[in-house]
Amino acid sequence: TCMGGDLPAHHYLVEQICRTSSPVSWADGWWCGFPMFHYYFPLPYTCIALLSNVFSHNVAFNIGVCLGMLLLPLSVYLSTRLSRMPRPLPILAVVFVVPLLLDNTHNMWGVNAYSTLAGMIANSWSFCLLLPALASICRDTQDNKFRIRTPLLIAAVALSHFFTSIVLALIVGVFWIM
C-alpha cells in the first residue's frame, strides 16, 4: 500500500464510502468525528471505492492514488488535440509534461509523484481534469456550440479539488473579459 504524508488517513475516506455507500456522511472514527469531505474532495475517493468492488481495497487504492499522475500525459495530449493544436505540438506537450511528474521540488500541489504519494491524490486528479475542461471550454467557444462534455468536465474539476476549481474560474473569467 502507498504510504507517506497523510496518505494513510485517506484509506479511512474510501472505507467510509464503502461502508455507507455515500460520500456524504459523518466520519465518526476520525478526529472525534466531522463531516466527510470537509477537507477533501469526493470524486477520487468515490472512484477508488467503486474500484474496490472489482479489486481488493489496497489494489484499488493504489490504482486511485496513481491514476491522476499516470493519466496526465494522456490528458495533455487529448487537451492539445481538442484545442486543435497542429502536430507535433501534442506529442511535444506530452514530452514536456513528463519532467513535471518526476519533479520533487514541491510536495503539496499534486501532479508529481512526490506529492501524490504524500497524499495529494485529489490534487493530481484535478490537474488531470483541468486541462481537458479548459480545452473543452475553448473548443465550445470557438465553435459557438454547447457540448455536454464541458459542464461534465467542469463538475469533475469542482468535485476533485478547490485549487484547480479556482484556477478554472479565473481563467474562464479572463476569457470572458477578453
C-alpha positions in Angstrom: 0.0 0.0 0.0 1.2 3.5 -0.8 2.1 5.3 2.5 3.5 8.7 3.0 2.5 12.1 4.4 -1.2 11.9 5.3 -1.9 9.1 2.8 -2.7 6.5 5.5 -5.7 8.7 6.6 -7.1 8.6 3.1 -7.9 4.9 3.5 -10.5 5.9 6.0 -12.3 8.1 3.5 -12.6 5.2 1.0 -13.6 2.7 3.7 -16.3 5.1 4.9 -17.7 5.4 1.4 -17.7 1.6 1.1 -19.4 1.2 4.5 -22.1 3.9 4.0 -22.4 3.7 0.2 -22.3 7.5 0.2 -19.6 10.2 0.2 -22.0 12.3 2.4 -21.8 11.0 5.9 -20.3 11.6 9.3 -16.7 10.4 9.9 -17.0 9.3 13.5 -13.7 7.5 13.6 -11.6 10.4 12.6 -10.7 13.4 14.9 -13.6 12.5 17.2 -16.0 13.0 14.2 -16.5 15.5 11.4 -18.5 15.7 8.2 -16.9 13.6 5.4 -15.1 15.5 2.8 -14.9 18.6 4.8 -11.2 18.8 3.8 -11.0 16.5 0.8 -13.0 16.4 -2.4 -15.1 13.3 -3.1 -14.5 12.3 -6.8 -11.2 10.4 -6.4 -12.3 8.6 -3.2 -15.7 7.6 -4.7 -13.9 6.2 -7.7 -11.5 4.3 -5.5 -14.4 2.9 -3.5 -16.1 1.8 -6.7 -12.8 0.2 -7.9 -12.7 -1.7 -4.6 -15.8 -3.6 -5.7 -13.6 -5.1 -8.5 -10.2 -5.2 -6.8 -9.1 -5.6 -3.2 -9.1 -2.3 -1.2 -5.3 -2.0 -1.4 -5.1 -2.6 -5.1 -8.0 -0.2 -5.8 -6.4 2.4 -3.5 -3.0 2.2 -5.3 -4.7 2.5 -8.7 -6.7 5.5 -7.5 -3.6 7.2 -5.9 -1.5 6.9 -9.1 -4.3 7.4 -11.7 -4.1 11.2 -11.8 -0.4 11.4 -12.4 -0.4 8.4 -14.8 -3.2 9.9 -16.9 -1.6 13.4 -17.0 0.3 12.8 -20.2 -2.8 11.4 -21.9 -4.8 14.4 -20.5 -2.2 16.8 -22.0 -2.3 15.0 -25.4 -6.1 14.9 -25.6 -6.4 18.5 -24.4 -4.0 19.7 -27.1 -5.8 17.7 -29.8 -9.2 19.1 -28.5 -7.7 22.6 -28.8 -6.8 21.8 -32.4 -3.1 22.3 -31.9 -1.2 21.2 -35.0 1.1 18.2 -34.9 3.7 17.7 -33.5 2.7 20.1 -30.6 0.5 17.5 -28.8 3.4 15.0 -28.7 5.8 17.7 -27.6 3.5 18.8 -24.9 3.4 15.2 -23.5 7.2 15.1 -23.6 7.5 18.3 -21.7 5.0 17.3 -19.0 6.8 14.1 -18.1 9.6 16.0 -16.1 6.8 17.6 -14.1 5.7 14.2 -13.0 9.3 13.4 -11.8 9.9 16.8 -10.1 10.4 16.6 -6.4 10.7 20.3 -5.5 7.2 20.6 -4.1 5.1 18.2 -2.0 1.7 20.0 -1.6 0.3 20.7 -5.1 -0.1 17.2 -6.6 0.7 16.2 -10.1 4.2 15.0 -9.4 4.9 11.5 -7.9 6.5 13.0 -4.8 3.4 15.0 -3.7 0.8 12.4 -4.9 2.4 9.7 -2.8 2.4 12.1 0.1 -1.4 12.2 -0.1 -2.2 14.8 -2.7 -4.4 12.4 -4.6 -7.3 14.8 -5.3 -4.8 17.5 -6.5 -3.3 15.1 -9.0 -6.7 14.1 -10.3 -7.8 17.7 -10.5 -4.9 18.8 -12.6 -5.5 15.9 -15.0 -9.1 17.1 -15.4 -8.4 20.8 -15.5 -6.7 20.6 -18.9 -9.5 18.9 -20.8 -12.0 21.2 -19.1 -10.2 24.3 -20.4 -9.7 22.8 -23.8 -13.4 21.9 -24.0 -14.5 25.4 -22.9 -12.2 26.9 -25.6 -13.5 24.5 -28.3 -17.1 25.2 -27.4 -16.4 28.9 -27.5 -14.6 28.7 -30.9 -17.4 26.6 -32.4 -20.2 28.5 -30.7 -21.6 25.2 -29.8 -22.7 23.6 -26.5 -21.4 20.1 -25.8 -22.4 18.1 -22.7 -18.8 17.1 -22.0 -17.9 20.7 -21.0 -20.2 21.0 -17.9 -19.3 17.4 -17.0 -15.6 18.2 -17.1 -16.2 21.4 -15.1 -18.2 19.4 -12.5 -15.4 16.8 -12.3 -12.8 19.5 -11.7 -15.1 21.0 -9.0 -15.5 17.6 -7.4 -11.8 17.0 -7.4 -10.1 20.0 -5.8 -10.8 23.6 -4.9 -7.5 24.9 -6.1 -8.0 23.9 -9.7 -11.6 24.9 -9.5 -10.4 28.4 -8.6 -7.8 28.4 -11.4 -10.5 27.2 -13.9 -12.9 30.0 -12.7 -10.1 32.6 -13.0 -9.1 31.5 -16.5 -12.7 31.4 -17.7 -13.2 34.9 -16.2 -10.2 36.2 -18.1 -11.5 34.5 -21.3 -14.9 36.2 -20.7 -13.3 39.6 -20.2 -11.2 39.2 -23.3 
